[in-house]
Every structure is written in structure tokens, then in C-alpha cells.
Amino acid sequence: MMWATWWVWVVAGFGLGILEVALPGFIFLGFAIGAIATGALIWLGALGANLPLLLLVFAFASLLAWAVLRRVFGIRAGQVKLWDRDIND
């Protein structure tokens, strides 16, 4: 029942945060925030040892964190735009 221990989720979150520093691109940062949030919820007693529920909370928290990061640090002015259709259509 290692997945039900709060500090395992927090350590995994920090590990993913370190991986984000090594491989930047806002890919692992959302997962890191989701893992730390899941660990915090376990620590507060809001979640039990139910693995499917923990994974669902982790996935939802990661998706929410990614959406917020995308909103805050999204496409910058002057960034290359990708075209979906031909200009002559």
C-alpha cells in the first residue's frame, strides 16, 4: 500500500519537477503538481487507500494544472503560427 502514503506522492511530484527542469517544456510540471496535490489530499485525510480513486484524482489534478499552466504560460506574442489550411483555399 505504498501508493496510499502521502510522502510517496510528494517525493514523486518533486522528482517530476526536477525532471521538468532537466527537460523543459511544461510536460512534467503538470504531473508534478498533480502528484503533490494528491499527496496533500492524502495527508489531509480527504482520500483513502483506494488506488483507482487516487489515480483519478491524480489525473484530474494534473489535467487542471496543465490547463492553468497553458493559460498562464501559453502561446507568446511573436511565436510561430501553424496554419491549418492553404492560403489559396
Steps between C-alpha positions, in 0.01 A plus 500: 500500500780732414272708278287595804795670673492876455875555491543255210278723285684814612844348430375384158373854436836653587672240284279597207573866574874431482442312174317807368806713574719254311256465207305830480179532308222504764438129450602359837406807704127428480561142615723629782229736622242222475716261704565760770130588513410131535755462780358806674147360480616169647682686778187702580300178519273582206601185310529140610706209372282434197748485208248570218376809686855620563587461132182684399579789734860506374383508137244774564743713703768459232259598224380801695858606574595460134201712391590776745866491394394512135279801573771685693807403295327420170579627154711813515480795265733450206491122522481312172143437386405169343259519208220245468402579142658628185492875442360444147189311620 
